[in-house]
Amino acid sequence: MNRATVGVRSGVDVPAGLVSDHGALAPRADFPLLAAKPRLHYLDSAATTQKPASVLAAIQRYYESANANPHRGAYALSVAATEAYQAARAKIARFLGVADADTLIFTRGTTEALNLVATAWGRANVGAGDRIVVTRLEHHANFVPWQQLANDVGAEFVIAELGANGTLDLDSLRAAVTARTKVVAFGHVSNALGTVNPVTEIVAIARGVGALTVCDGAQGAPHINVSIDSLGVDAYAFSGHKMLGPMGVGGLVMRRALLEAMPPYQLGGDMIANVGDQHTTWNVLPHKFEAGTPNVEGPVGLAAACDYLSALGMDRVIAHERALAALAMQKLAEIPGVTVLGPAVGERGGVVSFTLDGAHPHDLSQFLDADGVCVRAGHHCAQPLMRALGVHATTRASFYVYNDAADVAALAASVDGARKRLVGD
Ligand SMILES: Cc1ncc(COP(=O)(O)O)c(C=O)c1O
């Protein structure tokens, strides 16, 4: 690991034309919680986002007009529930650039989607002496399932290291990916540093040896205009609650041939075609991987969230977040003792992680909370990355469509105020 190139103060390159009164992309009034708390500066959208009224209304409408157990009943209400569920799948697939909607498997979120791949595909395809490659930037959800699989089957577990300013070192990845490599698992965007990974290059390296490419899109799909089909990855995982949708729903998109060839993940319910006394056969996609009564309100709410994001325009979403991140980096860098971690604006999404000399991130975040500024403090479920950065924890502000320059100003003022109290002038 290259300690010399990480944990440095970032170059702050604010895009031309950014003005300090940069407004929100989405009206605060669309979000009932934010509307009810006008003094709140919610800067923890990488953890979970607030929900627009249209998402809440879609869920309520579903329960008031179509609620029944889908797939199971021949009666009209059950058919309506099934239709709502499948229509949501079709809409979310379209939003994510997935032509074959039945290759979108609903899960509880990214964590479950990645565990599904590591367990169902991994145990059928990775053996002793094989190699699994992940990156130093991974969230634990895309690290631990692979580490565990490697330990269980006797495969090698290899970490591609960081390059400059918290980017991925592609040479380290090239060196790690050998002919024995079966899987390359990587994040689209780092939740801890905001680094946007070069997906095309990573996929090309993995493809060169025929390895499966698994992309953790938890911080990609909510922010970037993603077309999963064009990314060229074999599997892509995402969480609805990080993209204005409800908690408890997300998905795995995976190539049809792989899904059809691999064994199911969980057993029971609608994933079954025929149960004999000794043997059972599996239902077709997507049902094969959706055991038990499905979560219908989740996809219905997430489909409404996709409508909301489509209306805003995903290209505008990432531009807005980058502008706020750039402003935050600039304002924070002016505060004595603050070090902003991670890459320059052009290589990151709307996440700004920083440290303040002499102050623990937990103490700092409590001071910020007293000013109504909600940030995340800790290791961000990325302990291997924190080790490489040489820190135990950081403070992280993350921006989304409802944030504006006033949120950035409140963050900077609160950090400076906390510095004076915690560290002194
Ligand atoms: C990059 C990344 N991967 C995976 C996850 C896990 O997502 P979930 O808790 O929704 O399963 C998160 C959540 O913070 C994340 O940021």
The ligand as a Gaussian input file, in Angstrom:
#p B3LYP/6-31G(d) Opt

LIG

0 1
 C      -20.434000       1.371000      -1.545000
 C      -21.464000       0.667000      -0.702000
 N      -21.631000      -0.651000      -0.841000
 C      -22.549000      -1.325000      -0.148000
 C      -23.349000      -0.700000       0.773000
 C      -24.367000      -1.493000       1.529000
 O      -25.647000      -1.085000       1.152000
 P      -26.928000      -1.638000       1.906000
 O      -26.691000      -1.408000       3.376000
 O      -28.049000      -0.826000       1.361000
 O      -27.046000      -3.087000       1.592000
 C      -23.193000       0.670000       0.974000
 C      -23.989000       1.374000       2.014000
 O      -23.535000       2.294000       2.638000
 C      -22.232000       1.370000       0.204000
 O      -22.066000       2.687000       0.351000

